[in-house]
Every structure is written in C-alpha cells, then in structure tokens.
Amino acid sequence: MDDVGEFNRGRWDELVAAGCEYTRPWWHLDSATAKTRVDPENQLDDLAGASVLCLAAGGGQQSVAFGLLGCDVTVLDASDAQLERDRAIAERYGLAPRLIRGDMRDLSMLADGSIDVVWQAHSINFVPDPHPVFAEVARVLRPGGRYRLQFTNPFIHGTWDRRSDGHYLLAGPYVDGEVVRTSPWHVDDGAGAVTTVEGPREFKHTLSTVLNGVTAVGLEIAGFWEDVEGDADAEAGSWPHFKRYGAPWLTVWSRRA
C-alpha cells in the first residue's frame, strides 16, 4: 500500500470512530430489503451461490446484504476498523464472509475468473489512477460477471464545499487525477453527536477516464445512472437541495463479455 493508501486508511479508521454513516452496519435486513440495498438498479438475477467481492466496501453493509441473499462473500477494504464492522454484523447474522485488508488496486490474492459480482462502493475516487483497479476487476470476474461501480460526478466534485445560498460554484479545473481539496468532514453519528474529521484524499476522475477505462479491459457497459434524489424545495445551500441540482454520484453497471 502506497502513501495515498496509508493516509486514506487512517482517515477511514477515524471515520469509523466518529460513526460516519458509511461505517454503520445494516442491522435490520431480510432478503427482500437486502436485494433493494445492493441492486437498486435491478441488474442482478438470483444470487444464491454467487461469489461476490465487496471491493473497498467495508463497514458491515453490503457484505451482510449479499450474505443474506445466499452469496459467498469476500470483503476487501484498507481499514481494519471497517472490516471489524463486517466481522461484528456477520457474527450477529450467522454469516462468514472472507475479510481481507488490502488495496483495491491489488487483488492478487484472488484467482482469475473466480468472482461473479464485484460491487464497488463509492471509493474509486480515493486512488489517483483508477486503471489498475479496472484491470484487476476484469481479471477476477468470470465471463458474464457483473461490476457495479459508483463514483463522484466529476463536473461537480468538490462543489459542495462552495454551497451557501443555492448558487453552486464549480470547484477546480476539469482535469483527470486532480487532487480535490475538500473541507473536513463534519460527521453525524446518527445519534446527534457531530465530530470534525480530516477527510480522505480524493481525486477527480473524468467520465472519459472511467467509461473508457472500464471498456478498455473488456467490460461492456450495461447501464448508467445519476443520483438526483434531492429536494428542490429544501433550504437553499442544504445538502438535499444541492443533491437535486448537482447529482453528486454516478453509477455504472458493466459485464465481462
């Protein structure tokens, strides 16, 4: 793991301690709610017996959902604290995912063509170059295997730090690999306590880099979605208002030919 990986690993350990929403396990799931959590785009068929890699997706969320759907689950994450969340909730549900601390750019511990579904949480923007990740995903996927990738909309990456009255100013040039300098994260633990934590180092990745990078390794794009689940009537400058205008997250499903 390089300096960027080590730095971000430390930040995620701190985010776990602060109770960030992306580190809080999903405690109340059944098979029906689990399916909607990991496949809101309705791209997956019956998953019983499928081999699933939750890539850079620790925190006790997607791993338990796939486990409840009868999958053979592996979780790879850089943060020990995040993986501990997966271990704790797996014990609660009687599940046994394989937990690996590692770098998303190196899946050498997994055999070629051994995975049916790679589900990557919003994490590709924490590495400066996504191409090694795409190459490793393509290598471990079986023919016909699926890859779900969520990433930050490059047109507005960092814009949320410049919101005040509903006039959202673009942040930084549209350059691939640009370091996005965001404000510290103000983490709400879900119980009313807010902790200020230094955020992970983030990098802007353009649409051409992501989409061409995925197809260059032999994956076929199956669908593309934008997150616009905000509220245009919310207070100007608030996160719900911004989300309705900014579409901060983008999702791509692809398939290995």
C-alpha positions as CSV (number, residue, x, y, z in Angstrom):
1,M,0.0,0.0,0.0
2,D,1.5,3.4,-1.0
3,D,1.4,6.7,0.8
4,V,-2.0,7.6,-0.5
5,G,-3.4,4.3,0.6
6,E,-1.9,4.5,4.1
7,F,-3.2,8.1,4.5
8,N,-6.7,7.2,3.5
9,R,-6.7,4.0,5.6
10,G,-6.0,6.2,8.7
11,R,-8.8,8.6,7.7
12,W,-11.3,5.8,7.4
13,D,-10.3,4.4,10.8
14,E,-11.1,7.8,12.2
15,L,-14.4,8.0,10.3
16,V,-15.4,4.7,11.9
17,A,-14.6,6.0,15.4
18,A,-16.7,9.1,14.6
19,G,-19.7,7.0,13.5
20,C,-19.8,8.1,9.8
21,E,-23.0,6.8,8.0
22,Y,-20.8,4.8,5.6
23,T,-19.3,2.9,8.6
24,R,-22.5,2.0,10.4
25,P,-23.7,-1.7,9.8
26,W,-27.1,-2.5,8.4
27,W,-28.6,-4.3,11.4
28,H,-32.2,-4.8,10.3
29,L,-32.3,-6.6,6.9
30,D,-34.1,-9.5,5.4
31,S,-33.7,-11.0,1.9
32,A,-36.2,-8.5,0.3
33,T,-34.7,-5.4,1.8
34,A,-31.1,-6.7,1.2
35,K,-31.8,-7.0,-2.5
36,T,-33.0,-3.4,-2.8
37,R,-29.9,-2.2,-1.0
38,V,-27.4,-3.8,-3.3
39,D,-29.3,-3.8,-6.5
40,P,-31.5,-0.7,-6.7
41,E,-30.9,-0.6,-10.5
42,N,-32.4,-4.1,-10.8
43,Q,-29.4,-5.6,-12.7
44,L,-28.9,-8.9,-10.9
45,D,-30.8,-12.1,-11.2
46,D,-31.0,-14.9,-8.5
47,L,-27.8,-14.5,-6.5
48,A,-27.9,-17.8,-4.4
49,G,-24.5,-19.3,-4.5
50,A,-22.9,-16.4,-6.4
51,S,-19.3,-15.4,-5.5
52,V,-19.3,-11.7,-4.6
53,L,-16.5,-9.3,-3.9
54,C,-17.4,-6.2,-1.9
55,L,-14.5,-4.0,-3.1
56,A,-13.3,-1.2,-0.8
57,A,-16.7,-1.7,0.7
58,G,-16.2,-2.5,4.4
59,G,-18.5,-1.2,7.1
60,G,-20.9,-4.1,7.6
61,Q,-23.4,-3.0,5.0
62,Q,-23.2,-4.7,1.5
63,S,-21.5,-7.8,2.9
64,V,-24.4,-8.7,5.1
65,A,-26.9,-7.9,2.4
66,F,-25.2,-10.3,-0.1
67,G,-24.8,-12.9,2.7
68,L,-28.5,-12.9,3.4
69,L,-29.1,-13.4,-0.4
70,G,-27.1,-16.7,-0.2
71,C,-23.8,-15.4,-1.7
72,D,-20.3,-16.4,-0.9
73,V,-18.9,-13.0,0.1
74,T,-15.4,-11.6,0.2
75,V,-14.8,-8.1,1.5
76,L,-11.6,-6.2,0.7
77,D,-11.0,-2.9,2.5
78,A,-8.0,-0.9,3.5
79,S,-9.4,-0.1,7.0
80,D,-9.2,-2.7,9.8
81,A,-11.9,-0.7,11.7
82,Q,-14.2,-1.0,8.7
83,L,-13.6,-4.8,8.4
84,E,-14.3,-5.1,12.1
85,R,-17.8,-3.8,11.4
86,D,-18.2,-6.6,8.9
87,R,-17.0,-9.2,11.3
88,A,-19.4,-8.0,14.1
89,I,-22.5,-7.9,11.9
90,A,-21.6,-11.2,10.3
91,E,-21.5,-12.8,13.7
92,R,-24.9,-11.4,14.5
93,Y,-26.5,-12.9,11.4
94,G,-24.6,-16.1,11.5
95,L,-22.6,-15.3,8.3
96,A,-19.0,-16.0,7.5
97,P,-17.6,-13.5,4.8
98,R,-13.9,-13.7,3.9
99,L,-12.4,-10.4,5.2
100,I,-9.2,-9.1,3.6
101,R,-7.3,-5.9,4.5
102,G,-5.8,-4.6,1.3
103,D,-5.5,-2.1,-1.5
104,M,-8.3,-2.1,-4.2
105,R,-5.5,-1.8,-6.8
106,D,-4.1,-5.3,-5.9
107,L,-6.4,-8.3,-5.9
108,S,-3.5,-10.8,-6.3
109,M,-5.0,-12.9,-3.5
110,L,-8.0,-13.7,-5.8
111,A,-7.8,-16.2,-8.7
112,D,-8.5,-15.3,-12.3
113,G,-12.2,-15.7,-13.2
114,S,-13.2,-16.5,-9.6
115,I,-15.9,-13.8,-8.9
116,D,-19.4,-13.4,-10.2
117,V,-20.1,-9.9,-8.9
118,V,-17.8,-7.1,-8.0
119,W,-19.7,-4.5,-6.0
120,Q,-17.5,-1.4,-5.5
121,A,-18.7,1.2,-3.0
122,H,-18.1,4.8,-3.7
123,S,-14.3,4.5,-3.4
124,I,-12.6,4.8,-6.8
125,N,-12.0,8.5,-6.2
126,F,-9.7,7.7,-3.3
127,V,-7.0,6.5,-5.7
128,P,-5.2,8.8,-8.2
129,D,-5.4,6.3,-11.1
130,P,-8.4,4.0,-11.5
131,H,-7.0,1.9,-14.3
132,P,-5.2,-0.7,-12.1
133,V,-8.5,-1.2,-10.3
134,F,-10.4,-1.8,-13.5
135,A,-7.7,-4.3,-14.8
136,E,-7.9,-6.3,-11.6
137,V,-11.7,-6.3,-11.6
138,A,-11.7,-7.6,-15.1
139,R,-9.2,-10.3,-14.3
140,V,-11.1,-11.7,-11.3
141,L,-14.5,-11.6,-12.9
142,R,-15.9,-14.8,-14.6
143,P,-17.3,-14.5,-18.1
144,G,-20.7,-12.9,-17.8
145,G,-19.7,-11.5,-14.4
146,R,-21.0,-8.1,-13.3
147,Y,-19.2,-5.0,-12.0
148,R,-21.1,-2.2,-10.2
149,L,-19.1,1.0,-9.8
150,Q,-20.2,4.2,-8.1
151,F,-18.1,7.3,-8.4
152,T,-18.3,11.1,-7.9
153,N,-19.7,13.2,-10.7
154,P,-16.5,14.9,-12.0
155,F,-18.3,18.0,-13.1
156,I,-19.2,18.9,-9.6
157,H,-16.6,17.1,-7.4
158,G,-15.8,19.5,-4.5
159,T,-18.6,21.9,-5.5
160,W,-20.5,21.0,-2.3
161,D,-17.8,22.8,-0.3
162,R,-18.8,26.1,-2.0
163,R,-22.5,26.0,-1.4
164,S,-24.2,28.7,0.6
165,D,-27.3,30.2,-0.8
166,G,-28.2,27.8,-3.6
167,H,-25.6,29.2,-6.1
168,Y,-23.2,26.4,-6.5
169,L,-19.7,27.3,-7.8
170,L,-17.6,24.9,-9.8
171,A,-14.6,23.7,-7.9
172,G,-11.3,23.3,-9.7
173,P,-10.5,22.5,-13.4
174,Y,-11.9,19.5,-15.2
175,V,-8.7,17.6,-15.1
176,D,-8.4,13.9,-14.6
177,G,-6.5,12.9,-11.4
178,E,-6.7,16.4,-9.9
179,V,-6.5,16.3,-6.1
180,V,-9.8,17.6,-4.8
181,R,-9.2,19.7,-1.7
182,T,-12.4,19.4,0.3
183,S,-13.2,20.7,3.7
184,P,-13.0,18.5,6.8
185,W,-15.9,16.1,7.2
186,H,-18.4,17.0,9.8
187,V,-19.6,13.5,10.8
188,D,-23.0,13.0,12.3
189,D,-23.0,9.7,14.2
190,G,-26.8,9.2,13.8
191,A,-27.4,10.0,17.5
192,G,-26.9,13.7,17.4
193,A,-23.1,13.9,18.0
194,V,-21.1,15.7,15.3
195,T,-17.3,15.2,15.0
196,T,-15.0,17.0,12.7
197,V,-12.6,14.6,11.0
198,E,-10.0,15.1,8.3
199,G,-11.3,13.5,5.2
200,P,-9.6,11.0,2.9
201,R,-7.5,12.3,0.0
202,E,-9.8,12.4,-3.1
203,F,-9.1,12.6,-6.8
204,K,-11.3,13.7,-9.7
205,H,-11.8,11.2,-12.5
206,T,-13.4,12.3,-15.7
207,L,-16.2,10.5,-17.4
208,S,-13.9,9.6,-20.3
209,T,-11.4,8.1,-17.9
210,V,-13.9,6.0,-16.1
211,L,-16.1,4.8,-19.0
212,N,-13.2,4.2,-21.4
213,G,-11.2,2.6,-18.6
214,V,-13.9,0.1,-17.9
215,T,-14.4,-0.8,-21.6
216,A,-10.7,-1.0,-22.3
217,V,-10.4,-4.0,-20.0
218,G,-13.1,-6.0,-21.8
219,L,-16.2,-5.0,-19.8
220,E,-19.4,-4.0,-21.6
221,I,-21.4,-1.1,-20.2
222,A,-24.9,-2.3,-19.2
223,G,-26.3,0.8,-17.8
224,F,-25.6,4.3,-16.3
225,W,-27.4,6.1,-13.5
226,E,-27.3,9.5,-11.9
227,D,-28.2,10.2,-8.3
228,V,-30.7,13.1,-8.2
229,E,-32.6,12.1,-5.1
230,G,-32.6,15.5,-3.6
231,D,-35.3,18.1,-2.8
232,A,-35.6,21.2,-4.9
233,D,-37.8,22.7,-2.2
234,A,-35.3,22.2,0.6
235,E,-33.4,25.1,2.1
236,A,-31.1,26.6,-0.4
237,G,-27.5,25.6,0.3
238,S,-28.5,22.5,2.2
239,W,-27.3,19.0,1.1
240,P,-30.8,17.8,0.0
241,H,-31.2,21.0,-2.1
242,F,-27.7,20.6,-3.6
243,K,-28.3,16.9,-4.5
244,R,-31.3,17.9,-6.6
245,Y,-29.2,20.3,-8.6
246,G,-25.8,18.6,-8.6
247,A,-26.3,14.8,-9.0
248,P,-23.2,14.1,-6.9
249,W,-22.9,10.3,-7.5
250,L,-22.9,8.3,-10.7
251,T,-23.3,4.6,-11.1
252,V,-22.2,2.2,-13.9
253,W,-23.0,-1.4,-14.3
254,S,-20.8,-3.4,-16.6
255,R,-20.5,-7.0,-17.7
256,R,-17.5,-9.1,-18.6
257,A,-18.0,-10.4,-22.2
